[in-house]
Amino acid sequence: DGSFALVADARGNAVRRVDLDGGRVSTVAGSGEWDLIDGPGSSAAFASPAGLAVAPDGSFALVADTENDAVRRVALTGNNAVTTVAGRYREVLLEGPADGPGAEARMWHPTGVTISPDGAWAYVADAGNHAVRRVDLRDPAYLVTTIAGTGLRGADDSKPKARAATFHHPSAVALLPGEHGDFLAVADAANGLVRIVDLADCPGPGRTECWVTTAAGSGEEGGYADGVGPEARFELPGAVRAAPGAEEGDVVLMVADTGNNRLRRVDIPAEALRALREARERRAA
């Protein structure tokens, strides 16, 4: 309802609540210990949680529990019970992400998460595995699927004969708003890029390879520059949020450009999104 904000307190190993009217801060979940413990919020434990997302109905939050290599669920009612949705502490497949039911899936330092408007899906920036993962929140077993990224470092966009795109420590994800919810923005931190994943072009079943394009950034190491598309340069973009633009159909991305100590704005016009859809239709023809 806009009355409070939730914060992933990485050093405090906790999820905190900030009441926006008065600024009162309270702990929702996390004892402060560096551990993976499910249970009531006051006794649960996290290990450097880096990002979170609140469900559309406000009943729970998902937390990217980075050092635990897991995604956790925090109830926002009752005793704020914490459960592990996907991943397992210190059991990482170094050769890449492992899909499957949440208890069997493996992540490596997830740092960002977002939830679809209907509450059916979660999307996770799996930084250590250089991949974007999807969690089925309708499934009691929380099936996890890799939708983009091979597990290897790189900055390749999808191509007709090589759909598999690559990332380098993707740090955050955000679904585009409204009618553009079939696209996912990714802050591809170590590449210095902002990428777009087409969620409506993901061949399956099983592990998918959603179509990926670059919206902004040159991919050159470091630096700062404003400009259009590849003219822009970022340094470790660490967070991204999406909102409607001033004109109908436009989208604005707000990017935390961590290495440049700046908040950047990426304007995506409706025409550019329409072009992505038209390209999708041509690929399907």
C-alpha positions in Angstrom: 0.0 0.0 0.0 3.0 2.3 -0.2 3.2 2.8 3.6 6.5 0.9 4.1 9.6 -0.4 2.3 11.4 -3.7 2.8 15.1 -3.8 2.8 17.6 -6.7 2.3 20.1 -5.9 5.0 23.2 -7.8 3.7 25.6 -7.0 6.5 22.9 -7.5 9.2 21.7 -10.8 7.6 18.1 -9.7 8.0 15.0 -8.3 6.2 14.1 -4.9 7.6 11.0 -2.8 7.4 11.0 1.0 7.1 7.8 2.8 7.8 7.7 5.7 5.3 5.6 7.8 7.7 8.1 8.6 10.4 11.0 6.4 9.3 10.7 3.7 12.0 12.8 0.7 11.2 12.0 -2.8 12.5 13.3 -6.3 11.7 10.9 -8.6 9.9 13.1 -11.7 9.7 16.6 -12.6 10.6 18.4 -13.1 13.9 21.5 -11.5 12.6 23.4 -14.7 12.5 25.1 -15.7 9.3 23.4 -19.1 8.6 20.6 -20.8 6.8 17.8 -21.5 9.2 14.1 -21.6 8.4 11.4 -20.9 10.9 9.7 -17.9 12.6 11.2 -14.6 11.5 12.8 -13.9 14.8 14.9 -17.1 14.8 15.4 -17.5 11.0 18.9 -16.8 9.6 20.2 -15.4 6.3 23.7 -15.0 4.8 24.1 -11.6 3.1 20.7 -11.2 1.5 21.1 -8.9 -1.5 17.7 -8.4 -3.1 14.0 -8.9 -2.5 10.6 -8.6 -4.1 7.1 -8.4 -2.5 4.3 -10.5 -3.9 1.5 -8.6 -5.6 -1.0 -9.4 -2.8 1.5 -8.3 -0.2 1.4 -11.6 1.6 5.0 -12.6 1.3 8.4 -11.5 0.0 11.1 -13.5 -1.8 14.7 -12.9 -0.8 17.8 -13.5 -2.9 19.9 -15.0 0.0 23.2 -14.5 -1.7 25.8 -16.4 0.4 23.3 -19.2 1.1 22.9 -19.7 -2.7 19.2 -19.8 -2.1 15.9 -18.0 -2.6 13.9 -17.7 0.6 10.2 -16.9 1.3 9.3 -14.5 4.1 5.6 -14.4 5.2 4.5 -10.8 5.8 1.8 -11.9 8.3 1.8 -13.8 11.6 5.2 -14.7 12.9 6.9 -13.8 9.5 7.8 -17.5 8.9 10.8 -18.1 6.6 11.1 -21.0 4.3 13.6 -21.9 1.6 12.1 -22.0 -1.9 15.0 -23.0 -4.0 18.7 -23.7 -3.7 20.8 -25.3 -1.0 23.6 -23.9 1.2 27.1 -24.5 0.0 26.1 -27.1 -2.6 27.0 -25.4 -5.8 27.6 -27.0 -9.2 30.5 -24.9 -10.4 30.0 -26.0 -14.1 26.6 -24.2 -14.2 23.1 -23.9 -12.9 21.1 -27.1 -12.1 17.4 -27.0 -12.7 14.6 -29.0 -11.0 12.3 -28.8 -8.0 13.4 -26.1 -5.6 15.0 -28.5 -3.2 17.1 -30.0 -5.9 17.9 -26.9 -7.9 21.3 -25.2 -7.4 22.1 -21.5 -7.5 25.3 -19.6 -7.0 25.1 -16.2 -5.3 21.7 -15.0 -6.5 21.5 -11.3 -6.0 18.2 -10.1 -7.5 14.6 -11.3 -7.8 11.3 -10.1 -9.1 7.7 -11.5 -9.1 5.2 -11.4 -12.0 2.1 -9.3 -11.5 -0.1 -12.4 -11.3 2.2 -13.9 -8.6 2.8 -17.0 -10.7 6.5 -16.7 -11.5 9.6 -15.4 -9.9 12.7 -14.4 -11.9 16.1 -14.6 -10.3 19.4 -13.0 -11.3 21.8 -15.9 -10.5 25.0 -13.9 -10.6 27.5 -16.7 -9.9 26.0 -18.9 -12.6 25.8 -16.1 -15.1 22.2 -16.9 -15.7 18.6 -15.9 -15.3 16.4 -18.4 -13.6 12.6 -18.8 -13.3 10.7 -20.2 -10.3 7.2 -21.5 -10.7 5.4 -20.2 -7.6 2.2 -22.1 -8.4 4.1 -25.4 -8.1 4.3 -26.7 -4.5 7.8 -28.0 -5.4 8.8 -24.6 -6.8 10.2 -25.9 -10.2 13.3 -23.9 -11.2 14.2 -23.4 -14.9 17.2 -21.6 -16.5 15.7 -19.3 -19.1 18.8 -17.4 -20.3 22.5 -17.9 -19.8 24.8 -20.9 -20.3 26.6 -20.8 -17.0 29.7 -19.4 -18.8 30.8 -15.8 -18.8 30.1 -13.7 -21.9 28.2 -10.9 -23.4 26.7 -12.6 -26.5 23.1 -11.7 -27.5 20.9 -14.3 -29.1 21.5 -15.1 -32.8 19.4 -17.1 -35.3 21.8 -20.0 -35.3 23.0 -19.5 -31.7 20.1 -18.6 -29.4 22.1 -19.2 -26.2 23.0 -15.7 -24.8 25.7 -15.2 -22.2 25.9 -13.0 -19.1 28.6 -12.0 -16.7 27.3 -11.7 -13.1 23.8 -10.5 -13.8 22.8 -8.7 -10.6 19.2 -7.6 -10.9 16.0 -8.2 -12.9 12.8 -6.2 -13.5 9.7 -7.0 -15.5 8.6 -4.3 -17.8 5.2 -2.7 -16.8 1.7 -3.2 -18.2 1.4 -4.5 -21.7 5.2 -5.0 -21.9 5.3 -7.6 -19.1 6.5 -10.2 -21.7 10.0 -8.6 -21.4 12.4 -8.8 -18.5 15.2 -6.2 -18.0 18.5 -7.5 -16.6 21.3 -5.5 -15.1 24.3 -7.4 -16.4 26.8 -6.1 -13.9 30.2 -7.2 -15.0 29.4 -6.6 -18.6 28.3 -3.1 -18.0 25.1 -3.8 -19.9 21.3 -3.5 -19.6 19.8 -6.5 -21.4 16.2 -7.5 -22.4 14.9 -11.1 -22.2 11.9 -11.9 -24.4 9.8 -14.1 -22.1 7.4 -14.9 -25.0 10.2 -16.4 -27.1 11.5 -19.3 -24.9 11.6 -22.6 -26.6 11.2 -25.6 -24.3 10.3 -27.8 -22.6 12.9 -28.1 -19.9 15.8 -25.7 -20.0 14.9 -22.9 -22.3 16.8 -20.3 -24.3 14.8 -17.1 -24.2 15.8 -14.6 -26.8 18.2 -11.9 -25.3 19.1 -8.5 -26.7 21.1 -5.6 -25.4 19.2 -2.4 -24.7 22.0 -0.1 -23.4 25.7 -0.2 -22.8 28.8 -0.9 -24.9 30.2 -3.9 -23.2 33.5 -2.2 -22.9 35.2 -2.5 -19.6 34.4 0.3 -17.2 33.8 3.9 -18.0 30.9 6.3 -18.0 29.0 7.9 -20.9 25.5 8.9 -21.7 24.1 8.2 -25.2 21.8 5.9 -27.2 22.1 2.2 -26.9 25.7 1.1 -27.4 27.0 4.7 -27.0 26.2 4.5 -23.3 28.7 3.0 -20.8 28.1 1.7 -17.3 30.3 0.4 -14.5 28.8 -2.5 -12.6 25.1 -1.7 -12.9 23.8 -3.3 -9.7 20.0 -2.7 -9.7 17.2 -2.0 -12.2 13.6 -0.9 -11.9 11.0 -0.4 -14.6 8.1 2.1 -14.9 5.8 3.5 -17.6 7.2 6.4 -19.6 5.7 9.7 -20.2 4.2 8.7 -23.5 1.8 5.8 -24.0 3.7 2.6 -24.5 7.1 4.0 -23.5 9.1 2.4 -20.6 11.7 3.9 -18.3 14.4 1.9 -16.6 16.1 3.3 -13.6 19.6 1.8 -13.2 21.8 1.9 -10.2 25.2 2.4 -11.9 27.2 1.2 -8.9 30.7 1.7 -10.2 30.0 5.2 -11.4 28.1 6.2 -8.2 25.2 7.4 -10.4 21.5 6.7 -10.9 20.9 6.4 -14.6 17.8 6.5 -16.7 17.2 4.4 -19.8 14.3 5.4 -22.0 12.8 2.6 -24.1 10.3 4.0 -26.7 7.2 2.1 -27.6 8.6 1.8 -31.2 11.6 -0.2 -29.9 9.4 -2.6 -28.0 7.2 -3.0 -31.0 10.3 -3.8 -33.1 11.2 -6.5 -30.6 7.8 -8.1 -31.0 8.0 -7.9 -34.8 11.4 -9.6 -34.7 9.8 -12.3 -32.5 7.1 -12.9 -35.0 9.6 -13.2 -37.9 11.6 -15.8 -35.9 8.4 -17.8 -35.4 7.4 -17.6 -39.0 
